[in-house]
Amino acid sequence: MAVWALMCIPVYGIMEDIESEYPHVKFADMEFDNPESHVIRNVPEVRGFMGIPFTMYYKNGKLVKATSSIQSMSQVKTILEKEFVPVTAG
């Protein structure tokens, strides 16, 4: 495991812990040094990020939020509740 990947472990844990609370959200991860990760490294919103991990939140194919550094569960939930309100039948 790359040294930088150790910084991502808390983020992975948060995703695993809250995934069942947000069935309307798809959680995924991508290794930063993976060749396909150019799609996240080259997004204008993250070009200035100096640290890993960074988290990107997409909704309907569009980036709605990007954060750098380790986020607490509370911070992640705040973003999810603001940006990914479930659609309810009315």
SEFIZA-3560 file (N, C-alpha, C; in Angstrom, 3 decimals):
REM SEFIZA-3560
<numar><xx>0.857</xx><yy>-1.177</yy><zz>0.000</zz><atom>N</atom></numar>
<numar><xx>0.000</xx><yy>0.000</yy><zz>0.000</zz><atom>CA</atom></numar>
<numar><xx>0.900</xx><yy>1.237</yy><zz>0.000</zz><atom>C</atom></numar>
<numar><xx>0.583</xx><yy>2.182</yy><zz>-0.851</zz><atom>N</atom></numar>
<numar><xx>1.340</xx><yy>3.428</yy><zz>-0.911</zz><atom>CA</atom></numar>
<numar><xx>1.143</xx><yy>4.212</yy><zz>0.389</zz><atom>C</atom></numar>
<numar><xx>2.177</xx><yy>4.964</yy><zz>0.767</zz><atom>N</atom></numar>
<numar><xx>2.106</xx><yy>5.740</yy><zz>2.006</zz><atom>CA</atom></numar>
<numar><xx>0.919</xx><yy>6.691</yy><zz>1.982</zz><atom>C</atom></numar>
<numar><xx>0.666</xx><yy>7.341</yy><zz>0.840</zz><atom>N</atom></numar>
<numar><xx>-0.444</xx><yy>8.293</yy><zz>0.775</zz><atom>CA</atom></numar>
<numar><xx>-1.778</xx><yy>7.603</yy><zz>1.001</zz><atom>C</atom></numar>
<numar><xx>-1.873</xx><yy>6.330</yy><zz>0.664</zz><atom>N</atom></numar>
<numar><xx>-3.136</xx><yy>5.611</yy><zz>0.800</zz><atom>CA</atom></numar>
<numar><xx>-3.548</xx><yy>5.465</yy><zz>2.262</zz><atom>C</atom></numar>
<numar><xx>-2.580</xx><yy>5.457</yy><zz>3.171</zz><atom>N</atom></numar>
<numar><xx>-2.906</xx><yy>5.367</yy><zz>4.593</zz><atom>CA</atom></numar>
<numar><xx>-3.773</xx><yy>6.535</yy><zz>5.047</zz><atom>C</atom></numar>
<numar><xx>-3.595</xx><yy>7.690</yy><zz>4.431</zz><atom>N</atom></numar>
<numar><xx>-4.398</xx><yy>8.871</yy><zz>4.779</zz><atom>CA</atom></numar>
<numar><xx>-5.857</xx><yy>8.694</yy><zz>4.367</zz><atom>C</atom></numar>
<numar><xx>-6.117</xx><yy>7.808</yy><zz>3.428</zz><atom>N</atom></numar>
<numar><xx>-7.472</xx><yy>7.607</yy><zz>2.920</zz><atom>CA</atom></numar>
<numar><xx>-8.291</xx><yy>6.629</yy><zz>3.751</zz><atom>C</atom></numar>
<numar><xx>-7.640</xx><yy>5.849</yy><zz>4.587</zz><atom>N</atom></numar>
<numar><xx>-8.348</xx><yy>4.830</yy><zz>5.361</zz><atom>CA</atom></numar>
<numar><xx>-9.510</xx><yy>5.402</yy><zz>6.166</zz><atom>C</atom></numar>
<numar><xx>-9.354</xx><yy>6.550</yy><zz>6.864</zz><atom>N</atom></numar>
<numar><xx>-10.518</xx><yy>7.087</yy><zz>7.589</zz><atom>CA</atom></numar>
<numar><xx>-11.699</xx><yy>7.409</yy><zz>6.674</zz><atom>C</atom></numar>
<numar><xx>-11.424</xx><yy>7.889</yy><zz>5.470</zz><atom>N</atom></numar>
<numar><xx>-12.490</xx><yy>8.208</yy><zz>4.523</zz><atom>CA</atom></numar>
<numar><xx>-13.209</xx><yy>6.931</yy><zz>4.097</zz><atom>C</atom></numar>
<numar><xx>-12.445</xx><yy>5.880</yy><zz>3.822</zz><atom>N</atom></numar>
<numar><xx>-13.053</xx><yy>4.603</yy><zz>3.453</zz><atom>CA</atom></numar>
<numar><xx>-13.943</xx><yy>4.099</yy><zz>4.579</zz><atom>C</atom></numar>
<numar><xx>-13.472</xx><yy>4.231</yy><zz>5.808</zz><atom>N</atom></numar>
<numar><xx>-14.254</xx><yy>3.781</yy><zz>6.959</zz><atom>CA</atom></numar>
<numar><xx>-15.563</xx><yy>4.534</yy><zz>7.088</zz><atom>C</atom></numar>
<numar><xx>-15.518</xx><yy>5.836</yy><zz>6.888</zz><atom>N</atom></numar>
<numar><xx>-16.745</xx><yy>6.643</yy><zz>6.953</zz><atom>CA</atom></numar>
<numar><xx>-17.713</xx><yy>6.197</yy><zz>5.871</zz><atom>C</atom></numar>
<numar><xx>-17.213</xx><yy>6.009</yy><zz>4.658</zz><atom>N</atom></numar>
<numar><xx>-18.094</xx><yy>5.588</yy><zz>3.564</zz><atom>CA</atom></numar>
<numar><xx>-18.752</xx><yy>4.258</yy><zz>3.897</zz><atom>C</atom></numar>
<numar><xx>-17.973</xx><yy>3.327</yy><zz>4.398</zz><atom>N</atom></numar>
<numar><xx>-18.533</xx><yy>2.018</yy><zz>4.752</zz><atom>CA</atom></numar>
<numar><xx>-19.567</xx><yy>2.137</yy><zz>5.872</zz><atom>C</atom></numar>
<numar><xx>-19.296</xx><yy>2.999</yy><zz>6.852</zz><atom>N</atom></numar>
<numar><xx>-20.200</xx><yy>3.139</yy><zz>7.994</zz><atom>CA</atom></numar>
<numar><xx>-21.537</xx><yy>3.778</yy><zz>7.628</zz><atom>C</atom></numar>
<numar><xx>-21.529</xx><yy>4.693</yy><zz>6.671</zz><atom>N</atom></numar>
<numar><xx>-22.773</xx><yy>5.434</yy><zz>6.384</zz><atom>CA</atom></numar>
<numar><xx>-23.460</xx><yy>5.025</yy><zz>5.084</zz><atom>C</atom></numar>
<numar><xx>-22.852</xx><yy>4.160</yy><zz>4.324</zz><atom>N</atom></numar>
<numar><xx>-23.414</xx><yy>3.775</yy><zz>3.023</zz><atom>CA</atom></numar>
<numar><xx>-24.859</xx><yy>3.298</yy><zz>3.139</zz><atom>C</atom></numar>
<numar><xx>-25.173</xx><yy>2.523</yy><zz>4.148</zz><atom>N</atom></numar>
<numar><xx>-26.545</xx><yy>2.006</yy><zz>4.273</zz><atom>CA</atom></numar>
<numar><xx>-27.545</xx><yy>3.098</yy><zz>4.646</zz><atom>C</atom></numar>
<numar><xx>-27.080</xx><yy>4.204</yy><zz>5.211</zz><atom>N</atom></numar>
<numar><xx>-27.963</xx><yy>5.325</yy><zz>5.560</zz><atom>CA</atom></numar>
<numar><xx>-28.342</xx><yy>6.156</yy><zz>4.335</zz><atom>C</atom></numar>
<numar><xx>-27.590</xx><yy>6.008</yy><zz>3.260</zz><atom>N</atom></numar>
<numar><xx>-27.795</xx><yy>6.811</yy><zz>2.055</zz><atom>CA</atom></numar>
<numar><xx>-27.921</xx><yy>5.887</yy><zz>0.837</zz><atom>C</atom></numar>
<numar><xx>-28.991</xx><yy>5.106</yy><zz>0.754</zz><atom>N</atom></numar>
<numar><xx>-29.130</xx><yy>4.157</yy><zz>-0.356</zz><atom>CA</atom></numar>
<numar><xx>-29.280</xx><yy>4.853</yy><zz>-1.713</zz><atom>C</atom></numar>
<numar><xx>-29.614</xx><yy>6.121</yy><zz>-1.713</zz><atom>N</atom></numar>
<numar><xx>-29.775</xx><yy>6.886</yy><zz>-2.949</zz><atom>CA</atom></numar>
<numar><xx>-28.453</xx><yy>7.474</yy><zz>-3.445</zz><atom>C</atom></numar>
<numar><xx>-27.357</xx><yy>7.201</yy><zz>-2.724</zz><atom>N</atom></numar>
<numar><xx>-26.032</xx><yy>7.705</yy><zz>-3.084</zz><atom>CA</atom></numar>
<numar><xx>-25.125</xx><yy>6.516</yy><zz>-3.384</zz><atom>C</atom></numar>
<numar><xx>-24.360</xx><yy>6.627</yy><zz>-4.468</zz><atom>N</atom></numar>
<numar><xx>-23.388</xx><yy>5.582</yy><zz>-4.802</zz><atom>CA</atom></numar>
<numar><xx>-22.025</xx><yy>6.025</yy><zz>-4.278</zz><atom>C</atom></numar>
<numar><xx>-21.390</xx><yy>5.180</yy><zz>-3.484</zz><atom>N</atom></numar>
<numar><xx>-20.071</xx><yy>5.462</yy><zz>-2.939</zz><atom>CA</atom></numar>
<numar><xx>-19.040</xx><yy>4.698</yy><zz>-3.753</zz><atom>C</atom></numar>
<numar><xx>-17.936</xx><yy>5.360</yy><zz>-4.087</zz><atom>N</atom></numar>
<numar><xx>-16.879</xx><yy>4.716</yy><zz>-4.853</zz><atom>CA</atom></numar>
<numar><xx>-15.539</xx><yy>5.324</yy><zz>-4.450</zz><atom>C</atom></numar>
<numar><xx>-14.474</xx><yy>4.593</yy><zz>-4.704</zz><atom>N</atom></numar>
<numar><xx>-13.154</xx><yy>5.141</yy><zz>-4.446</zz><atom>CA</atom></numar>
<numar><xx>-12.265</xx><yy>4.875</yy><zz>-5.648</zz><atom>C</atom></numar>
<numar><xx>-11.212</xx><yy>5.668</yy><zz>-5.750</zz><atom>N</atom></numar>
<numar><xx>-10.270</xx><yy>5.515</yy><zz>-6.842</zz><atom>CA</atom></numar>
<numar><xx>-8.881</xx><yy>5.830</yy><zz>-6.314</zz><atom>C</atom></numar>
<numar><xx>-7.925</xx><yy>4.965</yy><zz>-6.589</zz><atom>N</atom></numar>
<numar><xx>-6.556</xx><yy>5.206</yy><zz>-6.171</zz><atom>CA</atom></numar>
<numar><xx>-5.958</xx><yy>6.335</yy><zz>-6.995</zz><atom>C</atom></numar>
<numar><xx>-5.302</xx><yy>7.255</yy><zz>-6.307</zz><atom>N</atom></numar>
<numar><xx>-4.780</xx><yy>8.459</yy><zz>-6.936</zz><atom>CA</atom></numar>
<numar><xx>-3.737</xx><yy>8.166</yy><zz>-8.003</zz><atom>C</atom></numar>
<numar><xx>-2.949</xx><yy>7.114</yy><zz>-7.823</zz><atom>N</atom></numar>
<numar><xx>-1.896</xx><yy>6.823</yy><zz>-8.798</zz><atom>CA</atom></numar>
<numar><xx>-2.341</xx><yy>5.851</yy><zz>-9.891</zz><atom>C</atom></numar>
<numar><xx>-3.626</xx><yy>5.531</yy><zz>-9.930</zz><atom>N</atom></numar>
<numar><xx>-4.205</xx><yy>4.696</yy><zz>-10.968</zz><atom>CA</atom></numar>
<numar><xx>-4.233</xx><yy>5.517</yy><zz>-12.275</zz><atom>C</atom></numar>
<numar><xx>-3.835</xx><yy>4.952</yy><zz>-13.413</zz><atom>N</atom></numar>
<numar><xx>-3.848</xx><yy>5.723</yy><zz>-14.668</zz><atom>CA</atom></numar>
<numar><xx>-5.215</xx><yy>6.351</yy><zz>-14.981</zz><atom>C</atom></numar>
<numar><xx>-6.301</xx><yy>5.670</yy><zz>-14.627</zz><atom>N</atom></numar>
<numar><xx>-7.626</xx><yy>6.223</yy><zz>-14.912</zz><atom>CA</atom></numar>
<numar><xx>-7.981</xx><yy>7.408</yy><zz>-14.021</zz><atom>C</atom></numar>
<numar><xx>-7.201</xx><yy>7.642</yy><zz>-12.974</zz><atom>N</atom></numar>
<numar><xx>-7.541</xx><yy>8.714</yy><zz>-12.037</zz><atom>CA</atom></numar>
<numar><xx>-7.286</xx><yy>10.108</yy><zz>-12.603</zz><atom>C</atom></numar>
<numar><xx>-6.754</xx><yy>10.186</yy><zz>-13.811</zz><atom>N</atom></numar>
<numar><xx>-6.584</xx><yy>11.504</yy><zz>-14.429</zz><atom>CA</atom></numar>
<numar><xx>-7.925</xx><yy>12.239</yy><zz>-14.502</zz><atom>C</atom></numar>
<numar><xx>-9.016</xx><yy>11.496</yy><zz>-14.544</zz><atom>N</atom></numar>
<numar><xx>-10.335</xx><yy>12.133</yy><zz>-14.620</zz><atom>CA</atom></numar>
<numar><xx>-10.665</xx><yy>12.904</yy><zz>-13.339</zz><atom>C</atom></numar>
<numar><xx>-10.071</xx><yy>12.520</yy><zz>-12.221</zz><atom>N</atom></numar>
<numar><xx>-10.301</xx><yy>13.292</yy><zz>-10.996</zz><atom>CA</atom></numar>
<numar><xx>-9.168</xx><yy>14.279</yy><zz>-10.730</zz><atom>C</atom></numar>
<numar><xx>-7.961</xx><yy>13.953</yy><zz>-11.107</zz><atom>N</atom></numar>
<numar><xx>-6.823</xx><yy>14.864</yy><zz>-10.869</zz><atom>CA</atom></numar>
<numar><xx>-6.922</xx><yy>16.126</yy><zz>-11.702</zz><atom>C</atom></numar>
<numar><xx>-7.549</xx><yy>16.055</yy><zz>-12.867</zz><atom>N</atom></numar>
<numar><xx>-7.573</xx><yy>17.192</yy><zz>-13.781</zz><atom>CA</atom></numar>
<numar><xx>-8.821</xx><yy>18.050</yy><zz>-13.699</zz><atom>C</atom></numar>
<numar><xx>-9.678</xx><yy>17.785</yy><zz>-12.751</zz><atom>N</atom></numar>
<numar><xx>-10.879</xx><yy>18.610</yy><zz>-12.570</zz><atom>CA</atom></numar>
<numar><xx>-10.445</xx><yy>19.959</yy><zz>-11.984</zz><atom>C</atom></numar>
<numar><xx>-10.880</xx><yy>21.076</yy><zz>-12.561</zz><atom>N</atom></numar>
<numar><xx>-10.446</xx><yy>22.395</yy><zz>-12.073</zz><atom>CA</atom></numar>
<numar><xx>-10.645</xx><yy>22.593</yy><zz>-10.567</zz><atom>C</atom></numar>
<numar><xx>-11.693</xx><yy>22.047</yy><zz>-10.012</zz><atom>N</atom></numar>
<numar><xx>-11.982</xx><yy>22.252</yy><zz>-8.595</zz><atom>CA</atom></numar>
<numar><xx>-10.954</xx><yy>21.618</yy><zz>-7.667</zz><atom>C</atom></numar>
<numar><xx>-10.152</xx><yy>20.669</yy><zz>-8.152</zz><atom>N</atom></numar>
<numar><xx>-9.177</xx><yy>20.001</yy><zz>-7.288</zz><atom>CA</atom></numar>
<numar><xx>-7.724</xx><yy>20.293</yy><zz>-7.678</zz><atom>C</atom></numar>
<numar><xx>-7.493</xx><yy>21.064</yy><zz>-8.694</zz><atom>N</atom></numar>
<numar><xx>-6.118</xx><yy>21.322</yy><zz>-9.137</zz><atom>CA</atom></numar>
<numar><xx>-5.271</xx><yy>21.980</yy><zz>-8.053</zz><atom>C</atom></numar>
<numar><xx>-5.873</xx><yy>22.790</yy><zz>-7.200</zz><atom>N</atom></numar>
<numar><xx>-5.125</xx><yy>23.468</yy><zz>-6.152</zz><atom>CA</atom></numar>
<numar><xx>-4.978</xx><yy>22.663</yy><zz>-4.877</zz><atom>C</atom></numar>
<numar><xx>-5.577</xx><yy>21.499</yy><zz>-4.808</zz><atom>N</atom></numar>
<numar><xx>-5.491</xx><yy>20.677</yy><zz>-3.598</zz><atom>CA</atom></numar>
<numar><xx>-4.055</xx><yy>20.201</yy><zz>-3.415</zz><atom>C</atom></numar>
<numar><xx>-3.554</xx><yy>20.349</yy><zz>-2.214</zz><atom>N</atom></numar>
<numar><xx>-2.171</xx><yy>19.982</yy><zz>-1.923</zz><atom>CA</atom></numar>
<numar><xx>-2.069</xx><yy>18.674</yy><zz>-1.147</zz><atom>C</atom></numar>
<numar><xx>-3.187</xx><yy>18.109</yy><zz>-0.731</zz><atom>N</atom></numar>
<numar><xx>-3.119</xx><yy>16.913</yy><zz>0.090</zz><atom>CA</atom></numar>
<numar><xx>-4.104</xx><yy>15.846</yy><zz>-0.328</zz><atom>C</atom></numar>
<numar><xx>-3.842</xx><yy>14.684</yy><zz>0.180</zz><atom>N</atom></numar>
<numar><xx>-4.711</xx><yy>13.534</yy><zz>-0.020</zz><atom>CA</atom></numar>
<numar><xx>-5.148</xx><yy>13.114</yy><zz>1.362</zz><atom>C</atom></numar>
<numar><xx>-6.336</xx><yy>12.711</yy><zz>1.566</zz><atom>N</atom></numar>
<numar><xx>-7.328</xx><yy>12.409</yy><zz>0.538</zz><atom>CA</atom></numar>
<numar><xx>-8.101</xx><yy>13.656</yy><zz>0.121</zz><atom>C</atom></numar>
<numar><xx>-8.677</xx><yy>13.553</yy><zz>-1.030</zz><atom>N</atom></numar>
<numar><xx>-9.702</xx><yy>14.520</yy><zz>-1.376</zz><atom>CA</atom></numar>
<numar><xx>-10.925</xx><yy>13.759</yy><zz>-1.828</zz><atom>C</atom></numar>
<numar><xx>-12.059</xx><yy>14.352</yy><zz>-1.566</zz><atom>N</atom></numar>
<numar><xx>-13.333</xx><yy>13.696</yy><zz>-1.834</zz><atom>CA</atom></numar>
<numar><xx>-14.112</xx><yy>14.543</yy><zz>-2.811</zz><atom>C</atom></numar>
<numar><xx>-14.685</xx><yy>13.871</yy><zz>-3.797</zz><atom>N</atom></numar>
<numar><xx>-15.477</xx><yy>14.564</yy><zz>-4.812</zz><atom>CA</atom></numar>
<numar><xx>-16.896</xx><yy>14.025</yy><zz>-4.763</zz><atom>C</atom></numar>
<numar><xx>-17.839</xx><yy>14.932</yy><zz>-4.824</zz><atom>N</atom></numar>
<numar><xx>-19.252</xx><yy>14.573</yy><zz>-4.764</zz><atom>CA</atom></numar>
<numar><xx>-19.896</xx><yy>14.958</yy><zz>-6.094</zz><atom>C</atom></numar>
<numar><xx>-20.390</xx><yy>13.957</yy><zz>-6.798</zz><atom>N</atom></numar>
<numar><xx>-21.046</xx><yy>14.167</yy><zz>-8.086</zz><atom>CA</atom></numar>
<numar><xx>-22.537</xx><yy>13.929</yy><zz>-7.944</zz><atom>C</atom></numar>
<numar><xx>-23.316</xx><yy>14.745</yy><zz>-8.643</zz><atom>N</atom></numar>
<numar><xx>-24.762</xx><yy>14.558</yy><zz>-8.693</zz><atom>CA</atom></numar>
<numar><xx>-25.188</xx><yy>14.716</yy><zz>-10.141</zz><atom>C</atom></numar>
<numar><xx>-25.852</xx><yy>13.703</yy><zz>-10.649</zz><atom>N</atom></numar>
<numar><xx>-26.299</xx><yy>13.709</yy><zz>-12.044</zz><atom>CA</atom></numar>
<numar><xx>-25.144</xx><yy>14.005</yy><zz>-13.004</zz><atom>C</atom></numar>
<numar><xx>-23.980</xx><yy>13.434</yy><zz>-12.707</zz><atom>N</atom></numar>
<numar><xx>-22.818</xx><yy>13.576</yy><zz>-13.575</zz><atom>CA</atom></numar>
<numar><xx>-22.046</xx><yy>14.870</yy><zz>-13.438</zz><atom>C</atom></numar>
<numar><xx>-22.445</xx><yy>15.741</yy><zz>-12.510</zz><atom>N</atom></numar>
<numar><xx>-21.773</xx><yy>17.028</yy><zz>-12.334</zz><atom>CA</atom></numar>
<numar><xx>-21.183</xx><yy>17.110</yy><zz>-10.938</zz><atom>C</atom></numar>
<numar><xx>-19.979</xx><yy>17.666</yy><zz>-10.861</zz><atom>N</atom></numar>
<numar><xx>-19.331</xx><yy>17.851</yy><zz>-9.576</zz><atom>CA</atom></numar>
<numar><xx>-20.065</xx><yy>18.940</yy><zz>-8.794</zz><atom>C</atom></numar>
<numar><xx>-20.533</xx><yy>18.605</yy><zz>-7.592</zz><atom>N</atom></numar>
<numar><xx>-21.251</xx><yy>19.587</yy><zz>-6.777</zz><atom>CA</atom></numar>
<numar><xx>-20.451</xx><yy>20.019</yy><zz>-5.554</zz><atom>C</atom></numar>
<numar><xx>-19.430</xx><yy>19.240</yy><zz>-5.186</zz><atom>N</atom></numar>
<numar><xx>-18.620</xx><yy>19.582</yy><zz>-4.013</zz><atom>CA</atom></numar>
<numar><xx>-17.324</xx><yy>18.798</yy><zz>-4.081</zz><atom>C</atom></numar>
<numar><xx>-16.236</xx><yy>19.435</yy><zz>-3.655</zz><atom>N</atom></numar>
<numar><xx>-14.944</xx><yy>18.765</yy><zz>-3.545</zz><atom>CA</atom></numar>
<numar><xx>-14.286</xx><yy>19.230</yy><zz>-2.257</zz><atom>C</atom></numar>
<numar><xx>-13.734</xx><yy>18.295</yy><zz>-1.506</zz><atom>N</atom></numar>
<numar><xx>-13.072</xx><yy>18.636</yy><zz>-0.253</zz><atom>CA</atom></numar>
<numar><xx>-11.682</xx><yy>18.013</yy><zz>-0.229</zz><atom>C</atom></numar>
<numar><xx>-10.784</xx><yy>18.661</yy><zz>0.474</zz><atom>N</atom></numar>
<numar><xx>-9.430</xx><yy>18.159</yy><zz>0.640</zz><atom>CA</atom></numar>
<numar><xx>-9.163</xx><yy>17.941</yy><zz>2.114</zz><atom>C</atom></numar>
<numar><xx>-8.383</xx><yy>16.976</yy><zz>2.421</zz><atom>N</atom></numar>
<numar><xx>-7.991</xx><yy>16.548</yy><zz>3.764</zz><atom>CA</atom></numar>
<numar><xx>-9.047</xx><yy>15.620</yy><zz>4.348</zz><atom>C</atom></numar>
<numar><xx>-8.724</xx><yy>15.060</yy><zz>5.472</zz><atom>N</atom></numar>
<numar><xx>-9.616</xx><yy>14.102</yy><zz>6.100</zz><atom>CA</atom></numar>
<numar><xx>-10.855</xx><yy>14.820</yy><zz>6.621</zz><atom>C</atom></numar>
<numar><xx>-12.012</xx><yy>14.303</yy><zz>6.298</zz><atom>N</atom></numar>
<numar><xx>-13.284</xx><yy>14.848</yy><zz>6.750</zz><atom>CA</atom></numar>
<numar><xx>-13.840</xx><yy>13.963</yy><zz>7.862</zz><atom>C</atom></numar>
<numar><xx>-14.502</xx><yy>14.573</yy><zz>8.816</zz><atom>N</atom></numar>
<numar><xx>-15.152</xx><yy>13.788</yy><zz>9.869</zz><atom>CA</atom></numar>
<numar><xx>-16.460</xx><yy>13.228</yy><zz>9.322</zz><atom>C</atom></numar>
<numar><xx>-17.029</xx><yy>12.262</yy><zz>10.027</zz><atom>N</atom></numar>
<numar><xx>-18.309</xx><yy>11.703</yy><zz>9.614</zz><atom>CA</atom></numar>
<numar><xx>-19.370</xx><yy>12.806</yy><zz>9.578</zz><atom>C</atom></numar>
<numar><xx>-19.328</xx><yy>13.692</yy><zz>10.555</zz><atom>N</atom></numar>
<numar><xx>-20.288</xx><yy>14.790</yy><zz>10.608</zz><atom>CA</atom></numar>
<numar><xx>-20.173</xx><yy>15.693</yy><zz>9.374</zz><atom>C</atom></numar>
<numar><xx>-18.953</xx><yy>15.999</yy><zz>8.968</zz><atom>N</atom></numar>
<numar><xx>-18.747</xx><yy>16.841</yy><zz>7.785</zz><atom>CA</atom></numar>
<numar><xx>-19.269</xx><yy>16.162</yy><zz>6.529</zz><atom>C</atom></numar>
<numar><xx>-18.981</xx><yy>14.871</yy><zz>6.388</zz><atom>N</atom></numar>
<numar><xx>-19.455</xx><yy>14.131</yy><zz>5.215</zz><atom>CA</atom></numar>
<numar><xx>-20.978</xx><yy>14.091</yy><zz>5.200</zz><atom>C</atom></numar>
<numar><xx>-21.592</xx><yy>13.806</yy><zz>6.337</zz><atom>N</atom></numar>
<numar><xx>-23.056</xx><yy>13.741</yy><zz>6.401</zz><atom>CA</atom></numar>
<numar><xx>-23.685</xx><yy>15.095</yy><zz>6.091</zz><atom>C</atom></numar>
<numar><xx>-23.075</xx><yy>16.174</yy><zz>6.540</zz><atom>N</atom></numar>
<numar><xx>-23.599</xx><yy>17.508</yy><zz>6.243</zz><atom>CA</atom></numar>
<numar><xx>-23.630</xx><yy>17.750</yy><zz>4.739</zz><atom>C</atom></numar>
<numar><xx>-22.564</xx><yy>17.366</yy><zz>4.058</zz><atom>N</atom></numar>
<numar><xx>-22.513</xx><yy>17.527</yy><zz>2.596</zz><atom>CA</atom></numar>
<numar><xx>-23.564</xx><yy>16.647</yy><zz>1.935</zz><atom>C</atom></numar>
<numar><xx>-23.648</xx><yy>15.396</yy><zz>2.342</zz><atom>N</atom></numar>
<numar><xx>-24.616</xx><yy>14.476</yy><zz>1.740</zz><atom>CA</atom></numar>
<numar><xx>-26.043</xx><yy>14.967</yy><zz>1.949</zz><atom>C</atom></numar>
<numar><xx>-26.342</xx><yy>15.449</yy><zz>3.138</zz><atom>N</atom></numar>
<numar><xx>-27.699</xx><yy>15.903</yy><zz>3.416</zz><atom>CA</atom></numar>
<numar><xx>-28.049</xx><yy>17.193</yy><zz>2.675</zz><atom>C</atom></numar>
<numar><xx>-27.040</xx><yy>18.004</yy><zz>2.379</zz><atom>N</atom></numar>
<numar><xx>-27.296</xx><yy>19.224</yy><zz>1.614</zz><atom>CA</atom></numar>
<numar><xx>-27.409</xx><yy>18.937</yy><zz>0.114</zz><atom>C</atom></numar>
<numar><xx>-26.501</xx><yy>18.137</yy><zz>-0.399</zz><atom>N</atom></numar>
<numar><xx>-26.400</xx><yy>17.960</yy><zz>-1.849</zz><atom>CA</atom></numar>
<numar><xx>-27.198</xx><yy>16.781</yy><zz>-2.399</zz><atom>C</atom></numar>
<numar><xx>-27.554</xx><yy>15.814</yy><zz>-1.545</zz><atom>N</atom></numar>
<numar><xx>-28.175</xx><yy>14.591</yy><zz>-2.039</zz><atom>CA</atom></numar>
<numar><xx>-29.458</xx><yy>14.258</yy><zz>-1.300</zz><atom>C</atom></numar>
<numar><xx>-30.354</xx><yy>15.220</yy><zz>-1.250</zz><atom>N</atom></numar>
<numar><xx>-31.639</xx><yy>15.017</yy><zz>-0.614</zz><atom>CA</atom></numar>
<numar><xx>-32.395</xx><yy>13.965</yy><zz>-1.424</zz><atom>C</atom></numar>
<numar><xx>-32.872</xx><yy>12.902</yy><zz>-0.765</zz><atom>N</atom></numar>
<numar><xx>-33.585</xx><yy>11.867</yy><zz>-1.527</zz><atom>CA</atom></numar>
<numar><xx>-34.895</xx><yy>12.407</yy><zz>-2.082</zz><atom>C</atom></numar>
<numar><xx>-35.235</xx><yy>11.944</yy><zz>-3.259</zz><atom>N</atom></numar>
<numar><xx>-36.496</xx><yy>12.315</yy><zz>-3.881</zz><atom>CA</atom></numar>
<numar><xx>-37.587</xx><yy>11.424</yy><zz>-3.290</zz><atom>C</atom></numar>
<numar><xx>-38.630</xx><yy>12.041</yy><zz>-2.819</zz><atom>N</atom></numar>
<numar><xx>-39.742</xx><yy>11.262</yy><zz>-2.253</zz><atom>CA</atom></numar>
<numar><xx>-40.971</xx><yy>11.412</yy><zz>-3.143</zz><atom>C</atom></numar>
<numar><xx>-41.728</xx><yy>10.349</yy><zz>-3.237</zz><atom>N</atom></numar>
<numar><xx>-42.969</xx><yy>10.383</yy><zz>-4.026</zz><atom>CA</atom></numar>
<numar><xx>-43.990</xx><yy>11.231</yy><zz>-3.291</zz><atom>C</atom></numar>
<numar><xx>-44.680</xx><yy>12.082</yy><zz>-4.015</zz><atom>N</atom></numar>
<numar><xx>-45.603</xx><yy>12.981</yy><zz>-3.347</zz><atom>CA</atom></numar>
<numar><xx>-46.950</xx><yy>12.843</yy><zz>-3.770</zz><atom>C</atom></numar>
//
